[in-house]
Amino acid sequence: MRFWGLLLFVVPLSLTSCSTRGSQDGTFDVPVLDKDRQAFLQNFPLLDERGDMRPPVVASTRTWPLGALIYMPPSGRGGFCSVSHVSPGKVAANAHCVEQDRAPYNYFVVYYDRAGKKTYDRVKTIDYLGKSSSDDVAILALTETDEQRWHVLNAKFIPTQRTVGALPPAAMKVSIWAFNPTPENHPDLYIKYRLPGMKFEPRHCLVSRSAPQVVGIKGEGENATRISIQSSAREWLHLFVDDCDKKMVHGNSGSLISEDSNFTRVLGVYHWIVQPDDRGYSSIDYRGNAGVVRNRTLAEVAENGMFGVGTAFEAAFERKPALLNFFQDWSFELLPNLVH
């Protein structure tokens, strides 16, 4: 019988946003001249799943209310996030996608209009800005966009609060409607279009409201020390994401999380990758949404992180009811604890 001692220590997991930070994660040198900035936006490669310059069609609705948020300061490095058109002229993103610069005119959204023509719009106001360390949600109003110009998602919020902390986790199969930056994950597309861009790559994952159990292991055999590792993510607010069919990467921040392949039944918005601090572990035991313990090597952890985190809309609404005003024509499937 294999024996393990008591969990002697508790150390934090670190949070890594899935926006674009650093030279190798999808950022780009911002054009300085106005004519070059306009050309960048007009020619920006917003690509479908095949890598073509066409609308990112959601199969279940045959619409494309999805786009890319582009940060373009006057100079320096720019970056990308994923967004969804949740109400006429308003998109949902992450707070950390806009927290580095509160000037809305430095942000643009590239999307395809109802006729299938690629276009872009400047952010007019940041109407809501949560905290990047918790309810990492932002609602951005666009300058010209409305329902007649761009498809809008009308959806139902799916309740998950009754499953908070359940063990084994009450996991749900979900789709994460994300774009990948082409410089990082698709160098061939970057060469083809001669500009950094975003490629539509939805993920299919498991999500629950039960925090994964992570244990760092130092040493081997009976002399091994096991260290319980906790993160700042919280079950009362967050969605925990793992077992994705594709790795989550920088640029996926802001992606809408829905019931698997059903874009109109929404749980929340995705934002973080969680990784353990470097404490000299030999390996890590991980129990997540699948409900079984899996031992992971440090190489696997470094490559894929531990798990992802999103904000559950219903939990954010309970804390800040004003958020409901930004989701016109959405409804609740069954949320007895909320008043709408």
Beta strands, then each sheet from edge to edge (+ up, - down):
strand 1: 9-17
strand 2: 28-29
strand 3: 46-47
strand 4: 66-71
strand 5: 77-87
strand 6: 90-93
strand 7: 107-112
strand 8: 118-129
strand 9: 138-142
strand 10: 156-157
strand 11: 172-177
strand 12: 179-181
strand 13: 198-200
strand 14: 203-208
strand 15: 213-218
strand 16: 225-230
strand 17: 238-242
strand 18: 256-259
strand 19: 262-276
strand 20: 283-287
strand 21: 293-297
strand 22: 307-312
strand 23: 331-332
sheet 1: 21+ 20- 15+ 16- 1- 19+ 10+ 23+
sheet 2: 21+ 20- 15+ 16- 1- 19+ 18- 11+ 14- 17+ 22-
sheet 3: 2+ 5- 4+ 7- 8+ 9- 6+
sheet 4: 3+ 13+ 12-
end
